[in-house]
Structure formats: C-alpha cells, structure tokens
Amino acid sequence: MAKGRLGFLAVAASLIVILTIASILVLNTTSPISKEDDQWVVAKVNDEPILFHEFKAGMMDHRTETIVYFHEKHDADANHKGFWQQTFGEEVPLEVLKEKALKHLTGIKVQQMLAKEMGVLDDLSYEAFLEQLNKENKVRKERLARKEVIFGPQQYDEKTYFNYVFSNMVIDLKKALAEDRFVYSDHDLVMYYETIKERNFKIQDTITVSRLFVNYSTESSENLPTEAKALEEVELFKKRLNDRDAFEQAAKEITGRNDAVFGYEEHRFESQNRKEDLVYHDSLINRAALLAEGEISEPFKEDYKYCFSIAMVTERIDHGYEKFEEVKELVELLFIDEQYNDLIDQLLDQSRLIIHQDVYDKVRIP
C-alpha cells in the first residue's frame, strides 16, 4: 500500500490532467423526453446526466479550438455568416464542436463518478455545482461588505469556479486512490524512474556553441543585404562548411575583418543560466540541443534579431541525471498521475454513453 508517503500530493495542482477517450459505446435514441425528468438532458454517461446548460458551457470551452482547427485545415473564417452550419470537406464546425464538448464532458463525468465512489464527492450533479457556486459568491459578497480580506476573485464566474472545484477534486481523488487502490513499492518507483529520467530528470549538458551569422535590414540599406539575400548567403556558408575545420577557419576570417554583414559569436550554455539564456538565445539553444559535438546546423532565423545563422557545437559536457533519491517524491507523484490516467482510460472504455438526440440536435452556438 502507498500510505504514509502522500503529504506531497498537494502540489499536484500544477499537473495537467490528461483525458484520453479510447472507445465509448454510443447509443443514439429518439425516444420521447420527459418534460419533468429529462427535458434538458443532452446525454447520459452510465445514467449520469449531462444537462443542456452544462453541455453549452462545455462547448464554450472548445469554441476557440474549433475555430482555429477549421481555419488551419480549411482556411475558414469564423466571422463569415453561416460558418458554424457550413460544410468543409465532410466536416461541419457545429458538429465538430459538439463532439469535442461531448468527449470532454464524458471524461469529466467518469472522473466525478469515481470520486463519488471513493467518497471524495457527495453530489456530482451540475445543479449541485451551480448551487455551490451561488453560495460561494454570496459568502464572498458578504465578506467584502464587512471589509474582510478574501483570496481570489471577488466573484467567481461559472467556468473559473468549475475548474477550481474540479482540480481540487482530482487532487483528492488521486490521494484516495493512492491510499486504497494503487499498490506499489520503492522498487516499482525506481523502475519507473528509469523509464522517464531521460525526459524528466536529465541535467542539461554544458554546451559551447559557435555561431556564424549574416545580418540583414528590413528597409533599404547600403550596408546590409535584404532578408532574402542574407538567407542566400547563409545557405552558401552551409554548403562550403562541411566539417569542423572549415567552420573554424571561416570563423577566424570573419572575426578578423570587422564586417557589418557577417559575424561570429561563441556561447556557453550551462544549466544554472538556463532561464536567462532561453530569453535571449532560445532559437540557438533549441538547435544546439539536437547537435552532436562537431555537427553543424541547418540555417535558421534568430528570434528578435535581424539575422540568419548556422551553428556548430564545439563542446558538450554530459552531466547525467538527477539522482533518484533527490527526486523520489516527484517520481511518485508522476507515477500516481500515470496510474490515474490509465484508470480513467479504462473506465472510459467501459462507460456507456446515451445521446438524447432530440435535445442534442437542438443545441446551437452559445
């Protein structure tokens, strides 16, 4: 059992809960909808309802994502009249948006049902959530009237409060599962650490990088080339400099002639300076990270600079990984997080989604 090692779980708020829906049995029904019970029910997940209002709120969460998707894939303009009902290829924006919302809300319901089963959540209905929201805002209003200090917003909106409540629920649910269902040993954590250390615990190499660059001007200039000409010059550099010796010889020539167009710099990137380095040399660091010692990059454009560059790593010092003992609590947190996501995927596979087609078809853009 995992009891006794869970105090650190409070920091789990910073982790992103990943919802993956593999395969869900979907049953469409056009059966009559009772005005008393199901009038505003869009769908049910294992008999738990997704209400009309709740569904439209879910659609709002995916509205921008859907607009961007159709713009990038079909060059569609959401400001164009009839955008949401128009067919692009075989896709209709409104239907794609509704599918995204339904998938997202199904994942939420499955987690809420598990939370109720584990004693973390008493009532998972959306009506209960809205009642809780109203009570919270009433309390905040009263405290403000008494000139008392409150933390967070003066009044919560629906989306912000739901995200706050749901995130806290997930933290408590993971803790409950770790104490009751997720069985693991220190050996399991060491084995897990070995599988994720390259991605999560690699100490940044110390990298020394040489950079040749060509400056350009975006305006007419007698001294500097145009952007297109600068790129052409760098590409010519790349063709000629096919090994380390040729690169270093070109660096010596450029350094000795004090040229406004061509330049040479050397940078040393170390882990303790990474935050500052990323601000000023993000493009260079990202490319250097992919290069072996002595390897020359393809031409690239510098961020926030009017130049094109090629770079070569002249030295790379490998510092290995953070030790397991030093990161054990974080390893455990990541392990629990992965166990949680796997469990949710499994429950989604087993879930039963019934769509009330009569109501679903009536849902329009919020």
N, C-alpha and C positions, 0 to 999 in steps of 0.2 A: 504493500500500500504506500501511497505517497504522502501520508500525513506527516506533519512536522516540518515540512520544507516549503510552506506555501505563503508565508508572510509577504514575500516579494511580489506576489501576483498583483498587488495594487498598481504596479507600473504598467500593467497590461493595457491600460487605456491608450497607450501610444501605438499599439499594434493595430493593424488593419485586419478586420475580419473578412476573410475571403469566402464568398459564397459561390459554390460551384454546383450547378444542377445538371446531373448527367442524363437521367432519363426518368420522366414522370408520366404515369398513366393519366391521360387527359380524356375525360368523357364529356362530350357536348350534350346538352339537354335543352329542349324547348318546352319542357313540362311547365304547366301553369305555376306562377309565382304567387305565393300567398301574400296578400297585402299586409297582413298582420305580422308575419314572421320574416319573410324573405324579400320584401319589396325592394329593398336597397342592397341586396346581396349580389355581388357580381360573380363570385366563385366561392367554393369551399375547399379547404385543404384538410383532409381527414376530418371532415364535418365542422371544422372551424371556419367561420365566415370571413370573407374579405368584403367589406362594405363599400358601397358606391363612393362615399366621401373618401374613404381610405384609399381606394383604387385611384381616384383622381389625384390625390396627394402623391401617390407613387408615380403617376405619370409625370407630374411636375419635376420629380427628381431626375427623370430621364429625358426631359424635353430638349435641353441643350445638346446632350449627347446624340440624340436622334437627328437634330438639325445639322450638326457637324457631319454625321455619317452620310447623310444624303447630299450634302454639299461636296464632300470629298469624293464620293463614289459616282454621283450623277450630276455634279455641278448645279445642284438645285438651289433655288433661292427661297428661303422660308418666308420672305416678305411678299412673295408672289401670291396673288389671290388664288385660293384653291389648292395651295401647296399640300396641305395635310390629306386631302382626298385624292390627289393626283397619283397616277401610276407611273413609277420609274422602273423600267425593265419589268420585273414581276413583283415589285415591292411598292406598298402604299405607306407613306410616313405614319399615318394614324395607326395603322395595324401594327407596324413595327414598334411604335411607341407603346401600344397596349401590351404587346407580347413581352417587351422589356419590363414593364411595370409588373405584369403578372408573374414573371420569373423571379423578380426581386422580392415581391411580397410573399411568394411561396416560400422562399428561403427564410424570410423573417418569421413566418408563421411556424415553420418547422422548429426553429430555434426557440420560439416562445413556448411551444408545446413541450419541448424538452425541459425548458426552465420550470414550467409548471409541474412537470413530473418529478423534477429534482427538488421541489419545494422552494425554488428561488422566486417564482412569480405566482401570485394568487389568482389574478384575473387577466387574461390576455386579450380581452375584447377591446375594440377600438373605442367603444363608448366609455369603458373604464379609463382608458388613457386620456380621453378628452375631459372627463370629469376630474382626473388628477391634474391636468394642465390648468383647468379653471381654478382649482383650489390653490395651486402653487402661485398663480398670478394674483389671486385675491390676497394671499398672505404677503406677497411682495409689495402690493399696493398699500396694505395696512401698515407694514413696517416703514415704508417710505414716508407715509403720512405722520408717523411718530418720530421721524428724523433718525431712524435706525440705519445702521450700515447693512447693506446686502451685498452678496457676491454674485457676479454675473449680471445679466441684463435686468433692467427694471421690470420688463415684462417679456416672457418667452413667447415666441411665435411657435406655431404648431410643429414645423419641421425641426427647428433647433431643439425644442424640448424632447421630441421623439428621439432624435439622435443621442441626446444626453441620457435619457432613460434607458434606451436600448443598449448603449455602450456599457453602462453600469451593470445592466442585466447580464450581458455576455461575460464581463469580468467575474461576477459572482457565480455564473454558471460554470465557467472553466474551473474555478476554485472548487466548487462542489463536485464536479466530475473527477478532478484530480484526487480528491479525498476518497471518493467512493467507487469510481469505475476504472480510471486509468492506473493500471498496475505496472510499475517499472522499478528498476534498480539502478544503482550508480553505474553498473556495467552497461546497462542499456543507454544511459546518458553519454558515456564515453564513446560507445559505438556510434551514436547519433552525432556527436561532436565531430567524429572523423569524417562523416558524410557531408557536413556543412561547413567545415572550417575554412575551406578554400573560398567560399562565398561570403562567410560572415566574420571570420576571425583572422584573415590574412593581414599581417602587418605590412604596411606599404613599403615597397622597396625604396631604397635611396637611389634615385636616377639622375644621372648627369646627361644633359641633352644639349647638343649643338644645333643651332638653327640658322639656316641661310634664308634671307627673305628679300623680296622686291617690293618697294613702296610704290604706291600709285596715288593719283589725285582724282577726285570725282568731278573736278572742274578743269577748265582749260589751263594747262600749265606748261611752261617752257622747260622746267626742271624735272618733272615727274611724268611717267607714262600714264595712259589710261588704265582702267581696271582690266580690260581685255588684254592689253599689251603686257601688263605685269604678269598675268597668269601665263601668257605665252612664254615669257622669259623664264619663269619658274619651271615650266614643263620642259624647257630646253636644258635647264640645270639638271633636272631629274634624269634625262636621257644620258647626259655626259657623266654624271657622278654615279657610277655603278658599283663602287666599293668604298671602303673606309678611307683608303689612301687618297683617292680622288676627291672625296668630300673635304678632307682636312687640307689638301692643297688649295682647293677653291676658297676655303675659309681664310687661309693665310693671304691669298691675293686680295680678297675683298677687304680684309682688315687693314691692309697697307695702303689702300688708295683713297680713303676718306670720301666715299661716294654717297650722294644723297639718295640714289635709287636703290643700290644694292647694300645689304647689311648682313652682319654676322653677330650672333649673341650666343652665350653659353649660360645654361641654367642648371641649378642643382635643386632637386625637389626631395625634401625629407618629410617624414610623417608629422613631425611637430609643427611644421609650417603649412600643412596641407590646406587648412581653411583659407588662409590668406592667399596661397598660391592659386587656389581654384578661382578666386575672384579675378586675378589678373592674367592667369595663364591656362584657363580651362581647356581651350582647344588643344594647346600644346601638351598638356598633361594627359588628356584622353588618348591622344595619338601615341605618345611615348609609352604609355602603359601597355600598348599592343606590340611594341617593337622589341626584338631581341638586341643584345649588345652588338653594335656594329651595323645594324639594319637601318635602312633609310626609308623614310615615309613617302607616301604619295603627296603631291602638292595639296595644300589646304589653306583656307582663308582664316585669318586670325579674327577672333571676336573683338569688337570695339577698336580695331586697328585697320588702317588702310594699307594692307599688305597681304601678299601671298607668301607661303613659307614651305620649305621642306626641312625635315628634322632627322637627326641621327642620334641614337643613344650611344654615348661613348663609355658609360659605366653603369652597371646595375648591381646593387648590393642587396642580396636576399636576406631579410630579417626573420623569415619563418612566420610562425603563427602565435597568437596569444595562447598562453597555457590553459589547459582545461580547468585547472584548479582556480584560475583567476576569473574565469567566465562561466563557472558552473551554474550559477543562478540564472544567467541569461540563456544558457543551453537548455536548462529545464523549462524555462518559460517558452522557448521556441518549440521544444518537444511537445509540451502540452498544447500549444497552439496548433501544431500539425495534427496531433491526435484528435483535437476538437474538429478541425476542418474535415478530416476523414470520416468522423462520426456523422457530421451534418450531411456530407455527400451520401453516406449510406442511408440515412433517414429520408433524404430526398428521393433516392432511388425507390424506396419502399412506400413513398407517400402516394396518396390518391387525390387528384385534382379534378373537381367537377365544376365546369363553367356553366353558369346560368346565362345561356346565350341571349335570351330576351333582354336582360339587363346589360350584358356585355356589349351588345350591338348599339345600345343607346348612349354609350359613353363617348363623349366628344372631347375636344381640346379644352383643358381647364382655363 
